[in-house]
Amino acid sequence: MLNVRLIPVGLFLMLACSCNISKQPYIAYSLREAQRLSREGNSKNHELAKLGGMTRIVGMVHDRQGKDVILVGRKVDGQAEALLNDLVVALRARLLFDEWPLVSIDPTKTGRQEVNFRGRIADTQFGMDFLNCDIILKKYSLELLTPVDAVQSYKTLCVNNIKNQIKAEGAEVVGVHWLSPDSARKLQGKSIQAEENLQTRFWFYPLEPTRFVAREGVFCIKELRLGVMSELDYANKNEPASLQSSGEAFAKQFTENFQSVTSTHPLLKRLKVLYDLVAVAEGIKNLQDRPDFTYLLKQYEMPAVLTPKEHDLIQLFALVERSDGIQHALQISGGIEFSTELKWLNYGDVTPLRDICFGAGEKRYH
C-alpha cells in the first residue's frame, strides 16, 4: 500500500523562512510508488488517487539515486484536493506534448462559440474544470451569477461608464432598457444615433509567475495568487479609449476580492490546485536525469469526461434613453481565455525540504 506520512514541523524552520511556508506537518508522496501501484491496479486506493490528501503542494525532491520525484505538500482545510488524475494530465501536457494547458472560447460565424483546448486536456475532468471556471468568470462579468458586494459586474461598470460619458456630453440617462435577443434584432434598420459594441476577454493568470526556489535537487514552489486580466476589442476603432476602464475595473475588483468570489463560487478553488500541478509538471520537465514515468505518461487510464466543443454566445443588449432624445444602443459580449507562465528562481536555502523525504533512520517516505 502507499504509506503517506505526516512530517514533524520541527524539521522545517529553515524551509518556512526561505519559502514562507507555515509550520505544520507535511505529506510526502512518491511518484515512483504511485506509478508502481497504478500499474498493479490499485486505482481505487484513496491515498494514491488523492496524492495522500494534500491540497497545497509546497515543493518536490528529485531523488536521483532512487529514480524518483517526491511531492511535498500539506492539507489545508477549505482548499480543493490535488488528484493524481489531474497531475497526470498536467504531466502529459508539459512532458509529452510540450504545451501549456489552455482553454479558450472563440467566436465563430455561426452565432455560437467554439471551445478550444490545448495540452490535450479535452475530455478530462481537468479540462472540464478549467472550462467551467472560465465560464463562471464570463457569466459573473455579465451579471448572470450571484454577485459579491465588492465586485461589480462588467455589465454594471459598462453602464456606469456610458452614463458618465453621456453626462460629459451635456445630457443625462433617463432609462436603461435591457432587451431580449429577439427585441434587439427588431432594432436593426432603426435610426440609432449612438452605439457601443463591446467585446471583452477576461482570463485568469498568476499575479506573479510561479516561482521555484531550487537547490541541490530540492524545489520549493512559492505559493501563487490568482488574478484576472482583461482585454477589450472594439468593433468600432473610433470608440473612446475610456470605455476600456470598465474591463480593467472589473478585473481589478475580481482580483482584489478573489477569495470572496471563490467562497461564493467554490468551483474556482480548483484553479489554484490545477495551477500548482502544472507547476509541478514544469518542474519535472526541467529535471536533469528525469525519472522514467512512462506508465503515467502513456498507459495510465483515466475516466473520460466529455467536454463540449461549442458554447452559447452570451450577448446583452440595452437601449439607453437620453435626456436629449438620442437613442443609444449598447451590446456587450464576453470572451474568456486561460494562460500561464512559470519562472525559475535559483536562490534560497531549501535543503531542509530534503528531510521531508529522507529522514534520520529511514531512507525515504512513500
N, C-alpha and C positions, 0 to 999 in steps of 0.2 A: 504494500500500500504506500501511498505518498505520505511521508511523515513531514508535515509542515509545523514548524516550531515558532513559538514566540521568543524573541530575543531580549534579554535583560537590558534595561535602559542604561545601566552604568557603563556599558562599553562605548557609548556613542556621544560623549560630551564634546569631543573634538569635531565629530561629524555635525552635531547640532550647531556648533559655532560657524563652521565653514559653509554649511548648506541651509542654515536657517530651518532645521527640521526639529519638530517638537520632541521632547524627551519622553517617548512612550515605547512600549515593546514593539518589535518589528517581526515581520514574517519573511522567511527566506523560501524561495520556490525554484527548484532546479528544472530548467528546461530539458536537460538530458533525461531526467527521470520522467518528466511529463511526456516526452516523446516515447519513451520505452513503455510506459503504462498505456498510452493511447494505442500503440501498436499491438499491445496484448489484449485490447478490447475492454479497457476499464473506463470507457467514456462516461459512465454514469457515476463515477466516483466524484463526490461533491467537492472535495478539496482540489482534485485535479481540474474539474471544469471551471471552478471559480478562483483559480490562482491562489488557493489557500485562504480565501476570504478577504484579500487585500482590496481596498478601494482607492488607495493613494500609492502609486509607485514612486519610490524615492530614489531608486538607483539600481545598479546591477554590478555584478562582479564577473569578470572574464577569467575563468579557471582554465588556463592553457593546458596544464598537466592533466586535469580531469576531463578535458574537452567538453566544457560545459559553460553555460551562462546561467547565473543565479540571479533571479529578480529579487529585489528587496522592497518591501512595502509595509504598510500598516492599515489597519481597519479604522476608518473614521465614520462614525455614525452619521447618517443622513446623506452620504455620498453613494453614487452608483457603484455596483460591484464591477471589478475587472474580470473578464471572462476569457478563457483560453480560446474559444471560437473567434473572439474579436482580435486577440493577439495574432492568431494565425492569418486572419485577413490582412492585418497590418504588415506582417512579415512577408506575405506573398506580394503585396503591393510594392514594397520597397526592395526586397531581395530578388524576387522572380521577374517582376515587370518593370522595375525601376521607375515607378510612377508614384505620385502623391495621391492618396485617396481624395476624391473630389466629387461633388455633385453640383450640377447647375440646372436650372430650369430656364430654357431658352425659348424666345418667341418663334413662331412659325407663321406661314401664310394661311394656315387653316383655321386660325382663331383659337387653337389650343397651344399648349406649350410642351416642348419636348424635354423629357428628363434625361440628362446625360450624366453618366458616371465615369470616373477614371480610377485606375488602380484595381480594376476587376472587382469592385465591391458591389456591383449589381447582384441581385438575388441572394443577398446575405442580410442577416439582422443588422450588421454593421452599416451596410448601405441604407437599409430602411430607416434606421435611427438617424443617420446623417440627414436623409431627405426630410423626415418628419420634423426634425429640429429646425431645418431651414424653412419649412412650411409654417411652423409656429412663428418664426420671425416675420415672415411675409404677412401672415394673417394679422398678427399683432399690429404691424405697421399700418394696416388698412382698417383697424378698429373692428376686427371680426373675432377677437378673443377677449377674455376677461382682462381688464387693464390693471396696472399697478399705479397708485396715485402719483408717484414721482416720475412716471414715464408716459408722456402724452403720445398718442398715436401720430404717425406720419400724416394721416388724413387731417387730424385736428391742426397740426402745425402748418400744413399747406393752406388750410382755410384761413388761419390767423394771418399768415403771410400775405395772402390775397387781400384780406381786409386792410392790412397796413398799406399795401401797395395802392389800393383804391383810395384810401384816405389821403395818401400823399398826392394823389391826382386831384384832390379837392372834392371828392364825393364820399358817400357813406354806403355801407352794405345794409340793406333793409330786409334781406332774407336770403337764405341758402336752402335750396330745394334739391335733395338727393333723389335721383331718378333711377328707375329700373332700366335694364338694357333696352327693353322694348320702347320705353318712353324716350330714352336718349336717341334711339335711331330715328324717332319722329322729328328730332331737331335737324336732321340732315336736310339741306335745302332751305332752311330758315335763315333769317338775317341775324347773325350773331356778330356783334361789333368787337368783342374781345374773347380770346380763347387761350386757355392754358392746357397743354397736353404734356403731362409729366410722366416719365418712366424712371424709376429709381431702383438701383440694385443695392441690396443690403447683404452683407456676408459677415460671418464670424471669423475672428482672427485672434491669435495670441497678442496681448498687449506688448509683449516682448518676445523675440524669438525664443523657442525652447532652448534652455541653456544646460549644457553638460559641464560639470566640473570633473575633469578626468586626470587620473594619475595612477600609473602602475597597474593598469587593468581594473581599476575601480572607477565607477562612473556614478556621480550623484546628479540626479535630474532636479534642478531647481523648480519649485512649484510655479506653474504658469497661471495667469489670469486671462480670461477670455473677454473680448470686447466685440463691438460691431462697427463696421465701416460702411460708408455709403458712397454711391456714385450716381450722379444724375445725368441722364441723357435727354436732350431737348429735341422734340420733333421739329421745333422752330428754333433755329440757332440764334434768332434775334431776341429770344426771351431774356428778360433781365437776369443777370447772374445772382441777384439777391434771392431768387427762389431756391437756389441750392442750399441755403441756410436751413430750410425745412428738413432736408435729409440729414444734414450734419447735426442739427439739434436733436433729432430722433436718435441717431447713432450715439451721440454723447450721453443722452439721458439713459438709454438702454445699457450702455457700458457702465456708467456710474452706479446703476441700480441692478446690476446683473443678478446678484444673489436674491433680491426681492422678486424679480421676474421668475427666477428659477423656482422659488418657493411656490409661486402660483402655477407655474407650468413645469412640473418636476421632470418631464422627459428631457429637458435641457441639461439635467445633471449628467446625462450620458455623454454629452460632448466632452466634458472635462476628462473622463477616463479614456475616451477614444483618442483624444489628443495625446494623452500620456502613452498609450500603447503604440501610436505612430512614432513617438519619440524613442521608445524602446527599440522598435524595429529599425529606425535610422541608426541608433547606436550600434546595434548588432551588425548592420550592413557595413559599418566602417571599421569593424574589428579586423586586426591582422590575425591570421591563423584562426579564422572564424570556425567554430564547431560545426559539425555536419548535422543539419536539421532537415535532411531530405524528406523524411517521412512527414513532418509537419508541413513542409512546403508543397509536397506533391501528392501524398497519399491520404493524409488526414481528411476524413469526411465530416462535413457539417450539414445540418438540415437546411434545405433550400427555403428561402423566404422570398416569395415573388415580389419584386419591386416594380412599380408602374413605369411604363415607357412614356406616358403623357400625363399632363396635369392641366386642370382647367385654368384658363386665363381669367384672372380676377381683375375686373376693372370697376372703378367707381365713377359715376357721372353726377355732376351737380350743375344747376343753373343758379347763378348768383344775381340777385336783384340789386341794382344800384340806384341811389337816390337821383342820379342824373338821367335815368331812363335807359342807360346802356345795359344790354344783356351780356352777361359774362359767363361763358361755359368753362367748366373745369372737368378734366378727365385724369384720373390717377390710376396707374397700374404699377405693379412691383415685380422685380426680378430678384433672384437670390443666387448666391454663389458661395462656395466654400474654398478656402485656400489656407495653406500653412507654410511655414518655413522653420528651419532649425539652424542654430548656430552653436558651434563648439567653442568652449572656453577652457583652455588648458592651464588652469591655475587652481590654487587652493589645496589644502591638505585634506583629502577624503579617505586616506588609507584606513582609518578605523572602520569604514564600511566593510572592508575585507573580513573583519572579525565577526560580522553578522553571519558569514558563511563558513568561516574557518575558526572555530573556537578552540580554546585550550582543551586538550584531551580528546578532541574529535576532529576528523579531517574535514567533514562537511555537514551541512544541513540540507536535507532533501525535502 
